[in-house]
Amino acid sequence: MEIIKNFIKGEYVAPQSERYMDSFNPATGQVAVQIPDSQEVDVVMAVKAAKEAFPGWSQTSMWERAQILNRISDLLEKRAEEFAQIESEDVGKPLWLAREVDIPRTIANFRFFASKILTREERCSEMDQVAINYTLRQPVGVCGLIAPWNLPLYLMTWKLAPCLAMGNTAVCKPSELTSRSTALLGEVLNEAGLPPGVCNIVMGRGETAGAALVQHPSVPVISFTGGTQTGAHIQQMAAPFFKKVSLELGGKNANIVFKDADMEKALEGTLRAGFLNSGQICLCGSRLLVQQDIYEEFVGRLKERVQALKVGDPKEEDTFLGPVVSQEHQSKILSCIKKAQEDGGKVTVGGGKVQNLKEDLKGGYFVEPTVIEDLSFCSDIWQTEIFGPVITVAPFKYQKDAVKLANTSSYGLSASLWTKDIQRAHRVARELEAGTVWINTWMKRDLRVPFGGMKDSGVGREGGEYSLDIYSELKNVCVS
């Protein structure tokens, strides 16, 4: 049995308690590796290493920091297949998806911010020939980076790259469900020449390792991506320390299809938005709203495509959905489907565990891609983030109805709309209460633009200068 260790001060070290947890392969239900069940003492060691490394790293030139980030990208490219396979096995996502999305985006995160710090411009203003003001963006210190299990390396490096680029040091806490790819990143950091202690990786449960990191007085910045309830708890824990906190939280995103939409394009986009990564993406379009005029045709064709999706072995190239991440999560998704039926919703596709799997996959955590119709808007399931391969579908008559239904949610992460009317597209985009709105597409990402949610979907923005702001203190200097 492979045993993973924490990465502290450039070395792989066992947890002080020598306690480990089983990490399962979601496709088989079997134990894959063991990871550290780190406690507060392990976090304290990691923070100490990061704090000691901060003065030297913060004074390292931007050019040298950029060189190291680019070397990290180069090494990740050389080992891309290795990282893709680990990401696929850990999460249960199709291997082709890890190859096409997770690892290329991981590489791009380091390259983008290596370039960004060399080309950024600071603000300067003149006060009527009396004085000049300029703004300094300076590193903050040790940053606590907590990433989720669904896109583990992709999202961890989206935090880590701007953190290191700005001259900060880091303590990373990956999800205990999917820690392997982040743990392996330590080898790449060492080979790229990142000084020991600049980046440390501590594995463990949120209530122990995660809580210790959030509450450590020497960690002034916390960046978290994950569930809304956990995010609220982190904000409460961090508040007494006046930390900078960035929270990218859950979503129950609306996907709106108007009658004049390009139906083929909207069908393909809706299918991906609903079921990519088994619906385990915070940006998934899990609430589908279709204009009445085309409702029967559009939903009928969509259901045919959903039924044709292959669910199975993540290693096979034609698999579209692998398992969900854990047995506990599988049970949660199935209970949500049952609750929707109790509330009057009709499961018209899927609704249960996947049958007829290969022998070695029968212990895996597979859920059928599911479509639910006729569900009351008052149902908790219409509002609750299921985070699985489940979409709820409803018709709307007028544009104002679509906007009202889309906004009737405590979440506000993203939304998609499909129409050929460009004036309507811009009007609706403005009216939707969502941090990101896609028009005639889904999950097109640009690292330069701000990303984050409204309402219960989080606080703070990431991307480009917005990410650099999270990992820096802004200081104004006035010269008279």
LINQUI-V344214 format. One record per residue. RES is the residue in one letter. PHI is phi in degrees with one decimal (none if undefined). PSI is psi in whole degrees, 0 to 359 (* if undefined). NEAR is the number of other C-alpha atoms within 8 Angstrom. Layout:
res->(RES,RES)
phi->(PHI,PHI)
psi->(PSI,PSI)
near->(NEAR,NEAR)
//
This chain:
res->(M,E,I,I,K,N,F,I,K,G,E,Y,V,A,P,Q,S,E,R,Y,M,D,S,F,N,P,A,T,G,Q,V,A,V,Q,I,P,D,S,Q,E,V,D,V,V,M,A,V,K,A,A,K,E,A,F,P,G,W,S,Q,T,S,M,W,E,R,A,Q,I,L,N,R,I,S,D,L,L,E,K,R,A,E,E,F,A,Q,I,E,S,E,D,V,G,K,P,L,W,L,A,R,E,V,D,I,P,R,T,I,A,N,F,R,F,F,A,S,K,I,L,T,R,E,E,R,C,S,E,M,D,Q,V,A,I,N,Y,T,L,R,Q,P,V,G,V,C,G,L,I,A,P,W,N,L,P,L,Y,L,M,T,W,K,L,A,P,C,L,A,M,G,N,T,A,V,C,K,P,S,E,L,T,S,R,S,T,A,L,L,G,E,V,L,N,E,A,G,L,P,P,G,V,C,N,I,V,M,G,R,G,E,T,A,G,A,A,L,V,Q,H,P,S,V,P,V,I,S,F,T,G,G,T,Q,T,G,A,H,I,Q,Q,M,A,A,P,F,F,K,K,V,S,L,E,L,G,G,K,N,A,N,I,V,F,K,D,A,D,M,E,K,A,L,E,G,T,L,R,A,G,F,L,N,S,G,Q,I,C,L,C,G,S,R,L,L,V,Q,Q,D,I,Y,E,E,F,V,G,R,L,K,E,R,V,Q,A,L,K,V,G,D,P,K,E,E,D,T,F,L,G,P,V,V,S,Q,E,H,Q,S,K,I,L,S,C,I,K,K,A,Q,E,D,G,G,K,V,T,V,G,G,G,K,V,Q,N,L,K,E,D,L,K,G,G,Y,F,V,E,P,T,V,I,E,D,L,S,F,C,S,D,I,W,Q,T,E,I,F,G,P,V,I,T,V,A,P,F,K,Y,Q,K,D,A,V,K,L,A,N,T,S,S,Y,G,L,S,A,S,L,W,T,K,D,I,Q,R,A,H,R,V,A,R,E,L,E,A,G,T,V,W,I,N,T,W,M,K,R,D,L,R,V,P,F,G,G,M,K,D,S,G,V,G,R,E,G,G,E,Y,S,L,D,I,Y,S,E,L,K,N,V,C,V,S)
phi->(none,-70.9,-117.0,-89.3,-121.0,-69.2,-118.6,-132.4,55.8,80.5,-130.7,-86.8,-130.6,-72.5,-62.4,-59.5,-80.2,58.4,-99.1,-129.2,-121.2,-76.7,-117.7,-99.3,-85.0,-61.7,-75.1,-115.7,78.1,-98.2,-65.2,-97.4,-148.1,-115.7,-121.1,-61.9,-96.7,-66.8,-116.1,-56.7,-61.8,-68.8,-65.0,-59.6,-63.3,-66.6,-65.1,-59.8,-63.2,-67.0,-66.4,-67.9,-81.1,-61.1,-56.6,-68.1,-69.1,-66.9,-93.6,-67.6,-62.4,-59.0,-61.9,-68.3,-62.0,-63.3,-60.1,-66.7,-61.3,-67.5,-66.2,-60.2,-59.8,-59.1,-68.9,-64.9,-62.3,-66.3,-110.1,-58.3,-65.1,-61.2,-67.1,-62.5,-65.4,-65.5,-61.1,-63.9,-67.5,-68.1,-90.2,90.4,-79.3,-55.3,-61.1,-61.4,-70.2,-62.8,-68.4,-86.3,-118.5,-59.7,-75.3,-57.8,-68.7,-58.9,-62.7,-64.6,-57.4,-69.5,-64.2,-61.4,-76.8,-62.7,-74.6,-61.0,-70.4,-87.2,-117.3,-71.2,-124.7,-98.5,-86.7,-146.2,-141.6,-102.6,-103.3,48.7,64.9,-97.5,-158.1,-123.0,-107.2,-137.5,-110.2,-103.2,-109.5,-117.8,-63.3,-94.1,146.3,-85.1,-110.6,-94.5,-114.7,-120.6,-111.0,-86.8,-90.8,-79.2,-134.7,-59.8,-78.7,-53.0,-80.7,-65.0,-74.4,-66.3,-85.5,-68.5,-60.1,-68.2,-59.5,-70.4,-58.4,-79.4,97.3,-88.0,-110.5,-141.9,-122.4,-98.2,-124.9,-74.1,-64.0,-66.0,-81.0,-142.4,-104.4,-65.2,-68.4,-66.8,-61.5,-66.8,-57.7,-55.7,-60.3,-66.7,-61.7,-64.0,-65.1,-76.5,92.7,-67.5,-59.0,-55.9,91.2,-65.5,-128.8,-126.1,-127.4,-121.5,-100.3,151.7,-81.1,-63.5,-72.8,-112.9,-63.1,-62.7,-64.0,-62.9,-67.9,-62.9,-94.3,-68.3,-66.5,-94.8,-116.2,-79.8,-128.1,-125.4,-118.7,-128.9,-124.8,167.2,-72.5,-64.7,-62.8,-64.3,-60.7,-64.1,-66.2,-63.1,-62.2,-66.0,-66.5,-81.6,-55.8,-62.7,-97.7,54.7,-78.2,-79.3,-126.8,-113.8,-123.9,-108.1,-112.9,-75.8,-149.9,-131.8,-82.4,-83.9,-124.6,-107.0,-116.9,-86.7,-65.5,-94.5,-67.1,-69.6,-61.7,-64.5,-66.7,-68.0,-63.8,-65.2,-65.6,-65.7,-63.7,-68.3,-64.6,-85.0,-129.9,-62.1,57.1,57.0,72.9,-97.3,-133.7,-61.6,-93.1,-60.0,-84.5,-87.9,-114.1,-97.9,-115.5,-123.5,-62.2,-52.2,-57.1,-119.4,-57.2,-62.7,-66.5,-64.6,-68.3,-61.6,-68.9,-63.6,-63.0,-61.2,-70.9,-63.3,-63.5,-86.5,-65.9,-88.2,-111.9,169.2,-62.5,-61.3,-77.8,-82.7,-63.5,-93.6,-77.6,-96.9,-123.1,-93.2,-77.1,-83.4,-72.9,-154.1,-64.9,-61.9,-69.3,-57.8,-63.1,-63.0,-62.7,-64.4,-69.0,-65.8,-63.1,-62.4,-64.1,-61.0,-65.8,-63.8,-86.8,98.5,-71.4,-109.8,-81.4,-99.2,-145.1,70.4,109.9,-145.0,-73.8,-77.0,-102.9,58.7,-83.4,-61.3,-54.3,-75.2,-107.0,-67.1,-92.2,-77.6,-101.6,-93.2,-129.2,-64.9,-61.6,-126.6,-118.8,-119.6,-116.6,60.8,-84.2,-61.9,-66.2,-82.7,-67.6,-58.2,-69.0,-67.7,-102.8,-81.9,-74.4,-83.1,59.8,-154.5,-79.0,-135.6,-123.8,-103.1,-126.0,-149.7,-88.3,-139.1,-98.3,-116.2,-55.6,-61.5,-67.5,-62.7,-64.5,-62.3,-65.6,-63.6,-84.0,-81.9,-158.3,-76.0,-93.5,-157.6,-84.1,-150.4,-157.3,-128.2,-140.4,-124.9,-163.6,-93.9,-86.4,-67.6,-65.9,-61.0,-57.6,-70.0,-63.8,-66.5,-58.2,-67.1,-82.7,-73.8,-88.9,-148.3,-69.5,-133.7,-124.2,-101.9,-113.9,58.1,-165.0,-150.4,56.7,-79.4,-115.8,-125.9,-65.1,-83.4,-96.5,-67.7,-132.5,162.9,-114.3,-102.3,52.4,-80.2,-92.8,125.5,-134.9,90.8,-129.2,-119.3,109.9,55.0,-62.1,-66.4,-66.8,-63.3,-63.7,-60.5,-100.2,-147.3,-101.4,-92.6,-120.5,-93.9,-119.6,-112.0,-112.9,-104.4)
psi->(125,136,122,147,162,159,105,128,40,7,151,122,146,152,147,327,348,29,138,160,151,138,126,150,113,335,333,339,8,153,128,310,174,139,159,138,71,148,185,322,325,320,318,319,317,317,320,316,318,321,320,328,343,312,316,316,321,336,355,139,152,323,315,321,317,321,317,318,320,324,324,315,315,315,324,322,319,330,23,317,320,313,322,318,319,317,318,314,321,314,332,9,155,141,322,326,318,322,320,332,297,307,317,321,324,313,317,326,314,319,317,311,338,320,321,318,339,344,0,155,141,165,145,138,145,137,76,47,14,321,163,133,137,155,131,136,110,150,152,317,225,128,133,118,117,117,156,180,345,326,65,308,319,309,330,317,338,332,317,318,308,329,309,322,322,354,13,166,168,150,116,136,96,167,142,344,331,76,347,316,322,321,318,336,331,320,318,318,318,314,328,350,17,127,145,137,344,320,128,147,120,125,156,185,154,321,347,285,315,314,320,322,315,323,359,126,343,12,95,349,132,125,121,136,127,206,153,318,317,320,319,321,320,318,321,317,325,337,316,341,358,43,156,125,126,123,115,109,205,175,148,75,137,141,108,125,114,161,338,9,155,104,319,317,320,323,315,317,320,321,315,318,329,328,357,140,33,34,10,55,132,341,3,141,83,348,108,122,121,132,140,321,330,9,307,315,312,311,324,314,324,316,324,319,322,317,334,352,137,125,128,220,119,339,341,135,332,7,127,324,128,201,169,172,333,165,321,318,322,314,321,315,314,324,326,320,317,318,322,320,321,331,8,358,150,121,108,347,137,219,356,193,153,133,173,39,160,155,317,353,0,341,4,169,65,140,135,141,130,137,128,126,166,25,133,140,345,348,140,329,333,333,336,138,111,324,50,183,61,127,143,142,138,151,159,157,306,163,316,328,319,316,317,314,320,321,351,69,148,347,159,52,303,172,156,146,146,115,153,353,103,327,316,318,314,323,312,320,320,325,339,134,77,144,330,132,124,137,118,33,177,136,35,119,138,119,347,338,156,143,134,176,168,170,231,7,8,178,149,159,143,165,128,228,332,322,319,327,323,320,28,156,132,122,126,135,127,123,121,*)
near->(5,6,7,10,11,14,13,16,12,12,7,8,8,8,13,9,6,7,9,9,8,9,12,12,14,17,15,11,12,8,9,10,11,13,15,16,11,18,13,10,8,12,13,9,9,15,13,8,13,17,13,8,13,14,8,7,12,10,7,9,6,9,7,8,13,14,9,11,15,11,9,13,12,9,10,11,8,6,8,10,7,7,11,13,10,10,16,13,12,13,15,15,15,17,13,8,10,14,12,8,8,13,14,9,9,13,13,9,11,16,11,9,14,15,9,9,11,9,6,7,4,8,6,8,7,9,8,5,6,7,10,12,12,11,11,10,10,9,11,11,11,16,16,14,14,14,14,11,12,8,10,16,12,11,12,14,11,11,11,10,13,13,14,12,14,13,13,17,17,16,15,13,14,17,15,12,11,13,13,10,12,12,12,8,8,12,7,11,10,11,7,11,7,9,9,11,15,16,13,17,15,17,15,16,11,9,6,11,17,12,11,11,11,12,10,8,6,7,15,13,14,14,12,12,12,12,8,11,6,8,14,8,8,10,9,8,10,12,8,6,8,7,10,8,12,12,12,13,15,14,13,17,16,13,13,12,13,10,10,7,10,9,7,6,8,13,11,8,10,10,12,8,14,13,15,13,12,13,14,13,10,10,11,14,15,14,12,13,13,15,13,10,6,9,10,7,7,11,8,8,9,10,11,8,9,11,9,6,10,8,12,12,10,15,8,8,8,5,14,11,15,16,15,16,13,10,10,6,9,13,8,9,11,11,8,10,9,8,9,14,10,7,9,9,12,10,11,9,11,10,12,7,7,9,4,4,8,6,5,6,12,8,9,11,14,13,13,11,14,13,14,15,11,9,15,9,6,5,10,6,10,11,10,7,8,9,10,10,13,14,12,12,13,10,9,11,9,7,8,6,9,12,11,8,8,10,9,6,9,7,14,17,19,14,14,15,14,14,15,8,7,7,6,8,13,8,8,10,9,6,7,11,7,12,11,10,11,12,11,10,11,9,7,6,4,6,8,7,8,10,9,14,19,13,8,11,15,16,11,11,11,12,13,12,9,10,12,12,10,11,14,11,10,9,8,8,8,8,6,5)
//
